[in-house]
Amino acid sequence: MPDATSTPSLVDLEGDPHPHLANLRASGPVSWLPVLGGWLVTDRATAIEVMRDDTTFTVDDQRFSTAQVVGRSMLSVDGAEHDRHRSPFSDPFRSGAVREELGPWVREEVRRIVGSFAGDGSAELRSALAAPLAVSTVVHTLGLGDVDHDRVLAWYRTIGAAIEGVNAGQSVDDGAVAAVAGLRSRIDATVAEGVGLLADAARLLGADEVFANAAVIMFGAIETSEGTTASALLHLLSAPEQLAEVLVDLSLVANVVEEALRIEPAASLVDRYATRNVVLAGVAIRRGDLVTVSLAAANRDPEVFDDPDRFDLHRVNARQHLTFVQGPHVCLGMHLARLETREAIEAVLDLLPGIRLEPERSTPARGLVFRKPGSVAAVWDVSRRARTG
């Protein structure tokens, strides 16, 4: 194992991990990281091998961080039990259902949100658009009714921080326990109403299982959507020439979304645990070892992506990113996340004429596991008419 001084610290991984991940990958696709207490996978091919083989690399381990906070769910079990947890929630998140049943609602909602601040001439787009869109969409999808969206976001932030803390070796604090209890109360009340997605799931799963799965769906929906939307806007507005191309041809928005997903995945690490002694990319892994896949590193593997640190809306293989994972745990909400981010970008370009980034008030992504820009500050011309609407 390499000396601890030659490997990145938690501060390195939380800030700008990409140079450190590139250095690790250059020395081999699997590295021991003392700060994580396990192995880190940094190339795309090995990442796929780990994520597809759930019999050798499982999530079903008492150390799995999300399960410690919200309980066992589709995210933290494998095999037949995983299928049992996931199947009641699958149909509403299929591509066709998202497009036909949620598409018109998302389009209307995102334009309502953007319209609410369009007359201001400036905004921080992560907090003004990305976060509220993510919350309102998951509340609508799960059928949580008239629950206060700010309260949902507060629950999510607290629980997400607890999960991040567990990954950094911390215990679950009282604030996270209270947030879990608040969310549980809302979900139980929704189930008791007897209609909707959660009530349907309750016919097949126990109350604890419905809650845990609803919680991880909420985390995934908010985290992936908020992070991807904020990241896509930051990268696009940081590249005026590419922005000009998109303004001329809005069909390029789909490319922007895929490249944003590739270059800065909102969830950058996924944990697995070895169920047996195994050799992975020439490295001997012992039974019980933590094997963490860096999606951020795999998405910038130079063997797959040319000039991987560059945001390029014309990248022909951007969709080969692993942001939504592969194998049994492929992201349930990937179609919805793409839809939300695409509609958000189109609404911004339509309704905020002359939009441009304020670099001095914008900050790049941070976070050990969950990564998103700290701020995406923009200004636009309120005197000009919007493109549409």
C-alpha positions as CSV (number, residue, x, y, z in Angstrom):
1,M,0.0,0.0,0.0
2,P,1.3,3.5,-0.7
3,D,2.4,5.7,2.1
4,A,-0.4,7.9,3.4
5,T,1.5,11.1,2.6
6,S,1.3,10.2,-1.1
7,T,-2.4,10.0,-1.2
8,P,-5.0,12.7,-1.1
9,S,-6.6,13.9,2.1
10,L,-10.3,14.4,2.8
11,V,-9.8,18.2,2.1
12,D,-8.3,17.3,-1.3
13,L,-11.2,15.1,-2.2
14,E,-13.8,17.6,-0.9
15,G,-12.3,20.5,-2.8
16,D,-10.9,19.9,-6.3
17,P,-10.3,16.1,-6.4
18,H,-9.7,15.8,-10.1
19,P,-5.9,16.3,-10.2
20,H,-5.5,13.9,-7.3
21,L,-7.7,11.3,-8.9
22,A,-5.8,11.6,-12.1
23,N,-2.5,11.0,-10.3
24,L,-4.0,7.9,-8.6
25,R,-5.3,6.6,-11.9
26,A,-1.9,7.1,-13.5
27,S,-0.3,4.7,-11.0
28,G,-3.0,2.1,-11.3
29,P,-6.8,1.8,-11.4
30,V,-7.2,0.6,-7.8
31,S,-5.5,2.5,-5.0
32,W,-5.6,2.2,-1.2
33,L,-6.7,5.4,0.5
34,P,-6.2,5.6,4.2
35,V,-8.6,8.5,4.6
36,L,-11.4,6.3,3.2
37,G,-10.3,3.2,5.0
38,G,-10.6,1.3,1.7
39,W,-9.7,0.9,-2.0
40,L,-10.6,3.6,-4.6
41,V,-11.3,2.7,-8.2
42,T,-10.4,5.4,-10.6
43,D,-10.8,4.1,-14.2
44,R,-14.0,3.5,-16.1
45,A,-13.5,-0.2,-17.0
46,T,-12.8,-1.3,-13.5
47,A,-15.6,0.8,-12.2
48,I,-18.0,-1.0,-14.5
49,E,-16.7,-4.3,-13.4
50,V,-17.3,-3.6,-9.7
51,M,-20.7,-2.1,-10.2
52,R,-22.0,-4.9,-12.4
53,D,-20.8,-7.7,-10.0
54,D,-23.1,-7.4,-7.0
55,T,-22.3,-10.9,-5.9
56,T,-18.6,-10.0,-5.3
57,F,-19.0,-6.3,-4.5
58,T,-22.1,-5.8,-2.5
59,V,-23.8,-2.8,-0.9
60,D,-25.4,-5.0,1.8
61,D,-23.1,-4.3,4.7
62,Q,-23.7,-2.6,8.1
63,R,-21.1,0.1,7.2
64,F,-23.1,1.4,4.3
65,S,-23.7,5.0,5.1
66,T,-27.2,5.6,3.8
67,A,-28.6,2.6,5.5
68,Q,-27.1,3.8,8.8
69,V,-29.2,7.0,8.5
70,V,-32.5,5.9,6.9
71,G,-32.6,2.2,7.1
72,R,-32.4,-0.7,4.5
73,S,-33.6,0.2,1.1
74,M,-33.1,-0.6,-2.6
75,L,-29.9,1.3,-2.3
76,S,-28.4,-0.9,0.4
77,V,-29.5,-4.4,-0.5
78,D,-28.7,-6.8,-3.4
79,G,-30.2,-9.7,-5.3
80,A,-33.8,-10.7,-4.8
81,E,-34.2,-8.4,-1.8
82,H,-33.1,-5.5,-4.0
83,D,-35.6,-6.4,-6.7
84,R,-38.4,-6.6,-4.1
85,H,-37.5,-3.1,-2.7
86,R,-37.1,-1.5,-6.1
87,S,-40.0,-3.0,-8.2
88,P,-42.9,-1.1,-6.6
89,F,-41.2,2.2,-7.6
90,S,-40.0,1.4,-11.0
91,D,-42.9,2.1,-13.4
92,P,-43.3,5.9,-12.8
93,F,-39.6,6.4,-13.5
94,R,-39.4,4.6,-16.8
95,S,-38.5,6.8,-19.8
96,G,-41.9,6.8,-21.4
97,A,-43.7,7.5,-18.2
98,V,-41.4,10.4,-17.3
99,R,-41.8,11.9,-20.7
100,E,-45.5,11.6,-21.0
101,E,-46.8,11.9,-17.4
102,L,-44.2,14.2,-15.8
103,G,-42.8,16.1,-18.9
104,P,-45.6,18.7,-19.2
105,W,-45.8,19.3,-15.4
106,V,-42.0,19.8,-15.2
107,R,-42.0,22.2,-18.1
108,E,-44.7,24.3,-16.5
109,E,-43.2,24.2,-13.1
110,V,-39.7,25.2,-14.2
111,R,-41.1,28.2,-16.2
112,R,-43.2,29.2,-13.2
113,I,-40.0,29.2,-11.0
114,V,-37.9,31.1,-13.6
115,G,-40.7,33.6,-14.2
116,S,-40.9,34.3,-10.5
117,F,-37.5,36.0,-10.6
118,A,-37.1,36.9,-14.2
119,G,-37.9,40.6,-13.5
120,D,-35.1,40.9,-10.9
121,G,-32.3,41.0,-13.4
122,S,-30.0,38.8,-11.3
123,A,-30.1,35.6,-9.2
124,E,-28.1,32.8,-7.7
125,L,-29.4,30.0,-9.9
126,R,-28.7,27.1,-7.6
127,S,-30.8,28.4,-4.8
128,A,-33.4,30.2,-7.0
129,L,-33.9,27.5,-9.6
130,A,-32.1,24.2,-9.2
131,A,-33.0,23.5,-5.6
132,P,-36.7,24.5,-5.7
133,L,-37.2,22.7,-8.9
134,A,-35.7,19.5,-7.5
135,V,-37.8,19.7,-4.4
136,S,-41.1,20.5,-6.0
137,T,-40.6,17.7,-8.6
138,V,-39.9,15.0,-6.0
139,V,-42.8,16.2,-3.8
140,H,-45.1,16.0,-6.8
141,T,-43.8,12.6,-7.9
142,L,-44.0,11.0,-4.5
143,G,-47.4,12.6,-3.9
144,L,-46.4,14.3,-0.7
145,G,-49.2,16.9,-1.1
146,D,-49.0,20.4,0.4
147,V,-45.9,19.8,2.5
148,D,-43.8,22.9,3.0
149,H,-41.0,22.7,0.4
150,D,-38.5,24.6,2.5
151,R,-39.0,22.1,5.3
152,V,-38.5,19.2,2.8
153,L,-35.2,20.8,1.6
154,A,-34.1,21.3,5.2
155,W,-34.8,17.7,6.0
156,Y,-32.8,16.7,3.0
157,R,-29.9,18.9,3.7
158,T,-29.6,17.6,7.2
159,I,-29.9,13.9,6.3
160,G,-27.6,14.4,3.4
161,A,-25.0,16.0,5.6
162,A,-25.3,13.0,8.0
163,I,-24.7,10.5,5.2
164,E,-21.7,12.6,4.1
165,G,-20.5,12.6,7.8
166,V,-20.8,8.8,8.1
167,N,-18.6,8.5,5.0
168,A,-16.0,10.7,6.8
169,G,-16.2,8.6,9.9
170,Q,-18.6,10.6,12.0
171,S,-21.7,9.4,13.9
172,V,-25.3,10.3,13.1
173,D,-26.2,13.4,15.2
174,D,-29.4,14.4,16.9
175,G,-30.3,16.9,14.1
176,A,-30.2,14.1,11.6
177,V,-32.4,11.9,13.8
178,A,-34.9,14.7,14.1
179,A,-34.9,15.2,10.3
180,V,-35.5,11.5,9.7
181,A,-38.4,11.6,12.1
182,G,-39.9,14.6,10.4
183,L,-39.7,13.1,7.0
184,R,-41.0,9.7,8.3
185,S,-44.1,11.5,9.7
186,R,-44.8,13.1,6.4
187,I,-44.4,9.9,4.4
188,D,-46.5,7.8,6.8
189,A,-49.3,10.4,6.5
190,T,-49.1,10.2,2.7
191,V,-49.3,6.4,2.8
192,A,-52.3,6.6,5.2
193,E,-54.2,8.6,2.5
194,G,-54.3,5.4,0.5
195,V,-53.6,6.7,-3.0
196,G,-50.5,7.4,-5.0
197,L,-47.1,5.9,-5.5
198,L,-46.2,5.4,-1.8
199,A,-49.6,3.9,-1.0
200,D,-49.2,1.4,-3.8
201,A,-45.7,0.5,-2.5
202,A,-47.1,0.0,0.9
203,R,-49.1,-2.9,-0.4
204,L,-45.9,-4.8,-1.1
205,L,-43.5,-3.4,1.4
206,G,-43.5,-2.8,5.2
207,A,-43.8,0.7,6.6
208,D,-40.0,1.0,7.4
209,E,-39.2,-0.2,3.9
210,V,-41.5,2.3,2.2
211,F,-40.0,5.1,4.3
212,A,-36.4,4.1,3.5
213,N,-37.0,3.8,-0.2
214,A,-39.0,7.0,-0.4
215,A,-36.1,8.7,1.5
216,V,-33.4,7.5,-1.0
217,I,-35.6,8.4,-3.9
218,M,-35.9,11.8,-2.5
219,F,-32.1,12.1,-1.9
220,G,-31.4,10.9,-5.5
221,A,-34.0,13.1,-7.0
222,I,-32.9,16.2,-5.2
223,E,-29.2,15.6,-5.3
224,T,-28.9,14.6,-8.9
225,S,-31.3,17.2,-10.2
226,E,-30.1,20.1,-8.1
227,G,-26.4,19.3,-8.7
228,T,-26.7,18.6,-12.4
229,T,-28.8,21.6,-13.1
230,A,-26.5,23.9,-11.1
231,S,-23.4,22.4,-12.7
232,A,-24.8,22.5,-16.2
233,L,-25.6,26.2,-15.9
234,L,-22.3,27.0,-14.3
235,H,-20.3,25.3,-17.1
236,L,-22.4,26.6,-19.9
237,L,-22.4,30.2,-18.7
238,S,-18.6,29.9,-18.1
239,A,-18.1,29.1,-21.8
240,P,-19.6,32.1,-23.8
241,E,-18.7,30.6,-27.2
242,Q,-20.6,27.4,-26.4
243,L,-23.4,29.4,-24.9
244,A,-23.7,31.3,-28.2
245,E,-24.0,28.0,-30.1
246,V,-26.8,26.7,-27.8
247,L,-28.7,30.0,-28.1
248,V,-28.7,29.5,-31.9
249,D,-29.6,25.8,-31.7
250,L,-31.5,24.6,-28.6
251,S,-31.2,21.0,-29.6
252,L,-27.7,21.2,-28.2
253,V,-29.2,21.5,-24.7
254,A,-29.3,17.7,-24.5
255,N,-25.5,17.7,-25.1
256,V,-25.0,20.2,-22.4
257,V,-26.8,18.0,-19.9
258,E,-24.8,14.9,-20.8
259,E,-21.5,16.7,-20.6
260,A,-22.5,18.3,-17.3
261,L,-23.3,14.8,-15.9
262,R,-19.9,13.6,-17.1
263,I,-17.6,16.3,-15.9
264,E,-19.0,16.8,-12.4
265,P,-21.3,14.0,-11.2
266,A,-23.5,15.1,-8.4
267,A,-22.8,11.9,-6.4
268,S,-19.1,11.3,-7.0
269,L,-18.5,8.1,-4.9
270,V,-20.4,4.8,-4.5
271,D,-19.4,2.2,-1.9
272,R,-19.2,-1.5,-2.3
273,Y,-17.8,-4.3,0.0
274,A,-16.0,-7.4,-1.1
275,T,-17.8,-10.6,-0.3
276,R,-14.7,-12.7,-1.0
277,N,-11.0,-12.5,-1.6
278,V,-10.6,-11.3,-5.2
279,V,-8.0,-9.8,-7.5
280,L,-9.3,-6.6,-9.1
281,A,-7.1,-5.0,-11.8
282,G,-4.1,-6.8,-10.4
283,V,-4.7,-5.8,-6.8
284,A,-5.5,-8.3,-4.1
285,I,-8.8,-7.3,-2.3
286,R,-9.6,-9.1,0.9
287,R,-13.1,-10.3,1.9
288,G,-14.8,-7.4,3.8
289,D,-12.7,-4.7,2.3
290,L,-14.4,-1.4,1.3
291,V,-14.1,-0.8,-2.4
292,T,-15.2,2.7,-3.4
293,V,-15.8,3.6,-7.0
294,S,-15.0,7.2,-8.0
295,L,-17.5,8.1,-10.6
296,A,-15.8,11.5,-10.9
297,A,-12.5,9.8,-11.8
298,A,-14.2,7.2,-14.1
299,N,-15.9,10.1,-16.0
300,R,-12.6,11.7,-16.7
301,D,-10.7,8.5,-17.7
302,P,-8.4,9.7,-20.6
303,E,-8.6,6.2,-22.1
304,V,-12.2,6.9,-22.9
305,F,-12.6,10.7,-23.0
306,D,-10.3,13.0,-24.9
307,D,-9.2,16.1,-23.1
308,P,-11.4,14.9,-20.1
309,D,-11.1,18.1,-18.0
310,R,-12.6,20.2,-20.7
311,F,-16.4,20.9,-20.9
312,D,-17.3,20.2,-24.5
313,L,-20.9,20.2,-25.6
314,H,-19.8,18.5,-28.9
315,R,-18.2,15.5,-27.1
316,V,-19.5,12.6,-29.1
317,N,-19.2,10.0,-26.3
318,A,-20.4,12.0,-23.3
319,R,-23.2,9.5,-22.7
320,Q,-20.6,7.0,-21.8
321,H,-20.3,8.6,-18.4
322,L,-21.1,6.5,-15.3
323,T,-22.9,9.2,-13.3
324,F,-26.1,7.2,-13.1
325,V,-24.1,4.0,-12.1
326,Q,-24.3,0.7,-14.0
327,G,-25.5,-2.7,-12.9
328,P,-28.4,-3.5,-10.6
329,H,-28.2,-0.1,-8.8
330,V,-28.5,2.0,-11.9
331,C,-30.2,5.2,-10.9
332,L,-34.0,4.9,-10.8
333,G,-34.5,8.6,-11.5
334,M,-32.0,9.2,-14.3
335,H,-34.7,10.0,-16.9
336,L,-36.4,12.5,-14.6
337,A,-33.0,14.1,-13.7
338,R,-32.2,14.6,-17.4
339,L,-35.7,16.0,-18.1
340,E,-35.5,18.5,-15.2
341,T,-32.1,19.8,-16.2
342,R,-32.9,20.1,-19.8
343,E,-36.1,22.0,-19.1
344,A,-34.3,24.3,-16.6
345,I,-31.7,25.2,-19.2
346,E,-34.2,25.9,-21.9
347,A,-36.3,28.1,-19.6
348,V,-33.3,30.1,-18.5
349,L,-32.3,30.7,-22.1
350,D,-35.8,31.5,-23.2
351,L,-36.9,33.7,-20.3
352,L,-33.6,35.4,-19.2
353,P,-32.3,37.3,-22.3
354,G,-28.6,38.1,-22.4
355,I,-27.9,35.9,-19.4
356,R,-24.3,35.8,-18.3
357,L,-22.3,34.5,-15.4
358,E,-21.0,36.7,-12.6
359,P,-17.7,34.8,-12.0
360,E,-16.7,36.7,-8.9
361,R,-19.9,35.6,-7.1
362,S,-19.9,32.0,-8.5
363,T,-18.0,29.1,-6.9
364,P,-17.2,25.6,-8.2
365,A,-18.4,22.3,-6.9
366,R,-17.4,21.0,-3.5
367,G,-18.2,17.8,-1.5
368,L,-16.7,14.4,-0.7
369,V,-19.7,12.3,-1.9
370,F,-22.3,14.9,-3.0
371,R,-20.9,17.6,-5.1
372,K,-22.5,20.7,-6.5
373,P,-21.5,24.3,-7.2
374,G,-21.6,26.6,-4.1
375,S,-23.0,29.4,-6.2
376,V,-24.1,30.1,-9.8
377,A,-24.6,33.9,-9.9
378,A,-26.0,35.3,-13.1
379,V,-27.3,38.6,-14.5
380,W,-29.5,39.3,-17.5
381,D,-31.2,42.1,-19.4
382,V,-34.7,42.8,-18.0
383,S,-35.3,45.5,-20.6
384,R,-35.1,43.0,-23.5
385,R,-38.0,40.7,-24.4
386,A,-37.6,37.0,-23.6
387,R,-37.2,34.6,-26.5
388,T,-40.5,32.9,-25.8
389,G,-43.4,33.2,-23.4
